[in-house]
Amino acid sequence: MGKKGWRIILSLVLAVNVGVIIFLISGSANPEAPEAEKVEYISKFRSVEIPDSATFAGERVPLDRFDVKEALDRELIVNSYFHSQTIRLIKLAPRYFKIIEPILKEEGIPDDFKYLAVAESGLDPRAESYAGAIGFWQFLRGTARDYGLEINAEIDERYHVEKATYAACDYLKDAYEKSNNWTMVAAAYNAGMRGVERQVERQKSTDYYDLLFVAETQRYVFRIIALKLVLQNPERYNFIIGDEEKYPVIQTKEIEISGKVDDFADLAHEHGINYKLLKDFNPWLRQNYLTNTSGKSYTIKIPLLD
């Protein structure tokens, strides 16, 4: 096709797009619509509301500072207008918060750290990063083993929500011993304890909000706080999702395995479910079998279906 032909096609595409825009703005889809309704339609996207005050893990967020306020505003905008992902998180939160909230409380970790798990994995137990971080709490292999999680060809407990949550709590407590500040602990979860210590030494400040980090860590705590604000009060950020739309907590029973399993599909069928559901509720089982030569005891969840 020659240049003239391409020009004609581009002109037609442009004309169609302009027509669609004029059609929407003018309210031609409903010529009888009142002017107020038309204006509401074309001014749908608004700036988000920034609260007068906010806290993370009981520690004040200094929103009286312009840099802090604008950093939080950025993350609120991102999460308020990332509609598909945020709606999914609102629906998933009750299912997984019911699991991790009691563990955080038992371990003496502030409840707000459940939003760190949201930031890390999007509440996906199977989440994997390009760097090899895995699971709900995004553990790297070495750190996971340091904190007692089993990883081998058949088992990877980074995918185990409860066990990974206990390991994360241990990490958070170790980080708190170094900084005595939960906001800095959250930063250390992203940058590493030593990474945070280096910036404290370099910049001569122990306040997260005073420190300059790489972009990811600079935004990290603000993203957690933004997720907290949105998930605690979705309606305030224009997410109208009824309780009946949220994903239910699925009741399970537990079975103990202390020997080998030749085929988990057979085990699933014995308990009235399919292999897919067995692996959905136990993603830490990485094969369709378990040799278990050490005779270790494992607890497997079986969903109770109606």
Stockholm file with secondary structure:
# STOCKHOLM 1.0

chainA/1-306         MGKKGWRIILSLVLAVNVGVIIFLISGSANPEAPEAEKVEYISKFRSVEIPDSATFAGERVPLDRFDVKEALDRELIVNSYFHSQTIRLIKLAPRYFKIIEPILKEEGIPDDFKYLAVAESGLDPRAESYAGAIGFWQFLRGTARDYGLEINAEIDERYHVEKATYAACDYLKDAYEKSNNWTMVAAAYNAGMRGVERQVERQKSTDYYDLLFVAETQRYVFRIIALKLVLQNPERYNFIIGDEEKYPVIQTKEIEISGKVDDFADLAHEHGINYKLLKDFNPWLRQNYLTNTSGKSYTIKIPLLD
#=GR chainA/1-306 SS CCHHHHHHHHHHHHHHHHHHHHHHHHTTTSTTSCHHHHHHHHTCCCCCCCCSCCEETTEECCTTSHHHHHHHHHHHHHHHHCHHHHHHHHHHHHHHHHHHHHHHHHTTCCGGGHHHHHHHHTTCTTCBCTTSCBTTTTBCHHHHHHTTCCBSSSBBGGGCHHHHHHHHHHHHHHHHHHHSCHHHHHHHHHHCHHHHHHHHHHHTCCCGGGCCCCHHHHHHHHHHHHHHHHHHCGGGGTCCCCGGGSCCCCCEEEEEECSCBSCHHHHHHHTTSCHHHHHHHCTTBCSSCBCCTTCCCEEEEEECCC
#=GC SS_cons         CCHHHHHHHHHHHHHHHHHHHHHHHHTTTSTTSCHHHHHHHHTCCCCCCCCSCCEETTEECCTTSHHHHHHHHHHHHHHHHCHHHHHHHHHHHHHHHHHHHHHHHHTTCCGGGHHHHHHHHTTCTTCBCTTSCBTTTTBCHHHHHHTTCCBSSSBBGGGCHHHHHHHHHHHHHHHHHHHSCHHHHHHHHHHCHHHHHHHHHHHTCCCGGGCCCCHHHHHHHHHHHHHHHHHHCGGGGTCCCCGGGSCCCCCEEEEEECSCBSCHHHHHHHTTSCHHHHHHHCTTBCSSCBCCTTCCCEEEEEECCC
//
